[in-house]
Amino acid sequence: MPSRALGALCFFIVALSLDAQGVFYVSNQTGMAFEEIAPFRADEFDYTLEIVSAGKKETRIVREKGDAEFRRWVYERGSNGRVQSLSLYEREALTSVESYNSDGRITSVEYIAAEKTLEKTEYQYIGKRLASSATTDGEGGLIHKDEYFYLISGALRQVRRSYPDGRKESAGVDSSSGKIVSTWYTQGEKSIIQRLDSSGQIRDREIWQGEEALSIDSTNRSQEGLAENQKISDKERKLDIERRYGSYGELRSEITTDAKGKVVSRSDYEYDEDRRLVRKNFFSSGKRDRIEYAYGPDGKKEAEEHFQEGRLFKRVSFFPEGESQEELFQDGELAVRVYWKDGWKRREEILRGGKVIREREFK
């Protein structure tokens, strides 16, 4: 009898211990619950999840190697069992708080750092539909406001965003798939409209100023989503641009014509078997020019040479660690050499007869 009583007592103590600690699972960084395990095995796995329930509060803690807290979610539920708030902690620091109404719809999201609010979004509903939302900064200043519009069926049709400085944006939504099919936004006095295909890539793009179309751009794509050809009508400059692409989406040619259909410029692109651009030929203003590209064994570009009417006038050599060298030729003779580092000019040399006659350092 004493041994039975002792066994029952041990079982009771273990049960209390497990209740205080919660239930443990093998997990990952995102807090997914896989296999349930005993608490003492927590340090056997990279990540474990502990779920502790106490009344209307539930806490989920992800730990690394069973010790350091990696991420924590704290759920507070209402009398109807729905989540009223969700707090997220990263490395024990509070990073966000979400609040919900009695229907389970989100009413606010607050992002926090160093115990201060960085940004907060509050949502307003009409009935069960989200009508608008406003995002403010840590001082309460408006960042942007969104308005939501629906079809008679109740499906979301459009989202419109406005900024304090007057800029506006909108996104159209396909009612059947829920995907964005068009976007609209302003840049100063101009409005840009973009229509997307089923893969989310731009199919048409229009730029308007008031009632006047400044540019219309349309792109045809293959079933794989690769561009095949593109036509741009630049109403502002009165030019039409047509681009043609190769079998793997690489640009092959670009032709620009004026309002009378006359070719203003043409560019053709050539590639090697590794799909690297090796030559660009272009014709403009009666002149024929080209650029040739060379690559090293590692596949990185080593040099490019620029020719005008068949004569070399510039050579650029690329080196490791952001360094490059630019050589300019005049009548076939090296005239100027410029050294660059991380996009900044460092030194310039003037040459005559192959000799440096003047140089200048840049700091």
N, C-alpha and C positions, 0 to 999 in steps of 0.2 A: 504493500500500500504506500509506504513512504516514497518508494522509487516512482510509482505512478504519479503521486502528487508532485514530486520534483519535476517529472517530465512535463506535466501539465503547466507547471509554473514557468518552466523554460520556454515552452511554446507560447505562453501568454506574453512573456517579456519580448521574445523575438517579434511577435505580431505587433506589439506596441512600437517597437523600434522601426519596423518596416512602415507602419502607418505614419510615423513622424518623418521619415525620410522620403516617403513616396515610392513610386514604382520606377524601376530603372530599365532602360533599353539600350541596346547598341544603336548608335545614331551617326549622324554626319553634321557638317557645319550648319545645314539648313534646319536641323531639328526633327528630321524624320525618325519615326519609331520603327525599328526593325525587330530584332529578337529581344524578348524580355530576359533580363539576367538578374542575378543576386547582386546586392549593393557591393559586396566585397570584391566582385570581379571587375569593377569599374575601371581600375587602372590597367586592365588587359587590353583595352581598346583605345583607339585614337580619340574617338568622341563617344560620349554617352549622354543620354537624355534622362532626366529625372522629372517626373510629373507628380506634383503635390497638389491635392485638392483639399480645401478647407472651407466648407460652407459654399458661398457663392463666388469664392475666389479660387482660381487655378493658376499655378505657376509651373512653367516649363523651363528647365535649366539645361543648357548644353555645356558640358565640361570637356576639357582636353585632358586626356590621360587620367580621368577620374578625379582631377583636382581643380585646376584653374578654371574659373567660370569664363566661358567664351561668349555666350549669348543667353539672354533670359527674356521670356515673355510672361507678362502678368495679365490675366484675364479677370475682369470683374463682371459678374452677371446680375441681371435684374431679377425681379420676382417671377417673370415669365420664362426665365432660363436663357434668355438671349444675352449676348455679350453687350455690355454697356460701355466698356472701355478696354483698350489694349495698350499696355506700355511695353516698349522694347528697350532693353539694356544691352549695350555692347561693352564687354570687359568691365561690367558692373556700373557703367556710366549710362544714365538715361539719355536716349537719343531720339525717341519719338513717342507721342501719345495719340491714339486714335479714339474718338468718341462716337457712339452710335445711339440712335433713338430706339423707342420701344418696338419699332418694326424691324430693327436690325439694319437700318440704313445708316451709312456713315454721315456724321454731322460736322466733324472737324478732324484735321490732321495737323499736329504740331511737331516741328523738328527742333531738336534741342542740342546744344553743345556747351560744355562747361556750365551747365545749369542755367543757361540763358536761351530764350527762344530765338531761333534763326529765321524761321518762316512758319506761317500758319495759314491753312486753307479752311474756310468754313463753307458748308454746303446748305442750300435752301431748297425746299421741296414744295411742289403744289400737288396735293394728294400724294400719290406714290411716285410721281415723276420728279427727277432732279431738274430744277428750274434754273439755278444759277450757282456760282461759287465765286468767292473772292479770296485772293491770296495776298497776305500782308507780310511785311518784314518784322524784325524784332521790335521795332519802335511803333508798329501799328500802321506804318505807311503802306498804301496800296501798291502792289506790284502789278497785278493784272486781275481782270474780272472776266469770267466765262459765262455765257448764256447757252442753254440747250434747247433745241427745237425738234419737234417730233412729227411723224406722219399721223394720219387719222387712226391707223392701226396701232399706234403707240410705239412704233420702232423709232429709234433715234435717227434724225435726218441730218442735223447740222449742229456744229459747235462754233460759237463766235467768241473771239477773245478781243478785249480792248485794253489799252495801256493808258496810264495817266498822261503821257506825252502826245496822245492822239493816234498812235499807231493801232492798226486793227488787223486781225487774222480770222480765218474761218476754215473749218474742215467739214467736207461733206462725207456722209457715211452711207454705205450700201446697206439697205434694210435687211437683205437676206443673209449676207455673210458677216455684217458688222465691221467690215474693213473700210478704211478711209479710201475714198475714190476721187476726192478732189480737195485742193487746198487753195486758200486765197489770203493774201496779206498785202500790206501797204509798205512802200518805201518812199517817204516824202509825199510827193503828189502822184506817185505812180502806184498802180495796183497790179499784182502778179497773181495770175490764175494758173493752177497746175491740175491736170487730170491724170490719174494713176491707173495702171492696168491691174489685173488680178494679182500680180506678183508684188505690187506696191511700187513699181518703177514708173517714172514719169513718161506718160504717153504724149501729152500736149502741154505746151506752156505758152501763155499769152501775157504780154505786158501792155497795160492800158494807162493812159493819162486822161482822166475825165471820160469823154465818149470816144476818144481817138485811140485806135490800136497802134502801138508803137512796134510790136514784134509778135509774130506768131510762129511757134516752133512745134513740129510734130515728128514723132519717131516711130518707125515700124520695127518690131522685134520678132525674133524667131520663137518657136515654142519653148525653147530653153531660156528665153528672156534676154538673149543677146541682141544688141542693136544691129539692124541690117542696113537701114538708111535713115537719114534725118534731113528734114527740110526746114529752113528758117527764113521767114519773110521779115526782113528788117525794114519796117515802114519808115522809121526815122531817118535812116541813111539811104533809103530807096535801093536796097540791095537784097538779093536772094542768095542763100547759101545752101548747098546740097552736100551732104557728107555720106559716103558709102563705107561700109564696114565689111571685114572679112569673116571667115567661117567661125572664128573664135572671138568675135567682137572687136577686133583690132581696127583702128581707123586706116582706111586704104586711100581715100582721096577726098578732097574738099574743093568744090568749085564755087566761085562767087561771080554772080552776074548782076549787071545793072538793070534799070527799069526797061531798057530796050532789048534785053536778052544778050548783051555783049559780055563776053567773059572778061572780068576784071582781074581775077587771079585764080590760080589753080595750084594745088599742092598734092603730090603723090607720095605715099609712104611705102618703104620696102622693109621686110623683116627677114631674119635668118631662121634656121630650123628650130631655134630655141625661142621663137616668137619675140625676139628683141629687135627693136628698131635699129636698122643699120644705115638707112639713107632716107632723106627727105628732099625731094625735088620740088621746087616751086617757081612759078612763072608769075610775074607782076610788072606792070608798066613797061612791057616789052623786054624785060630782062629775065634771064634764066639763071637761077641760083640753086645751090644744093648744100646740104649738111651731111657729112658722113660720120658715123659713130663707131667706136672700137671698144671692145670689152676684154677684160682680163680673164684668167683661168677661173677666178671665183665668181664670174658673171657680172661683176660690177663694172660700170662704165669707166674706161681709162682715158679716153680722149674723144674729141669731136673737132672736125675740120670744116670750116665754112668757105665756100667758093662763090665768087661772083663772076658770071660769064666765063666759067671754067678756070678762073685764076684763084689760088689760095689767098685769102685776105685775113683769116683768123684761125688760130689753133688753140684749143683749150685742153690742158692736161690735168687730170684729177689724181690726187695722191691721198694716202690715208690721213686720218685725223683732221678732216675738213680743209685740207690744203689744196690749192690749185694754182695753175700757172697759165696766163693768157698771153699769147704772142700775136702781134699785129704786123701784117706785111704790107709793104708799099712797092708796087712794081716788082713783085717777086722777091723783095729783099726785106729781111726782118728789121722793123723800125722801132717797135715798142715791145717791152716785156713787162708784164704786171704780175705780182705775186699776191695771192689772196689767202686768207685764213678765216674760216667760219663766216664767209660772206663779206669780210671786211678787207679793203685794200691795205696791204702792208708795205709794199715797196714797188716803185716804178723805175724802169730803166729805159733810157733813150739810146738807140744804137745807130751807128753809121758804119757801113763797110764791115759789119759783123762785130764791131767794138763798141763798148759802152762809153758814151761821151758825157752822159749826165744821168744822175740817179737821185731819187727822192724817197725818203722814209715817211711812213704814215703811222701815227700813234692814236 
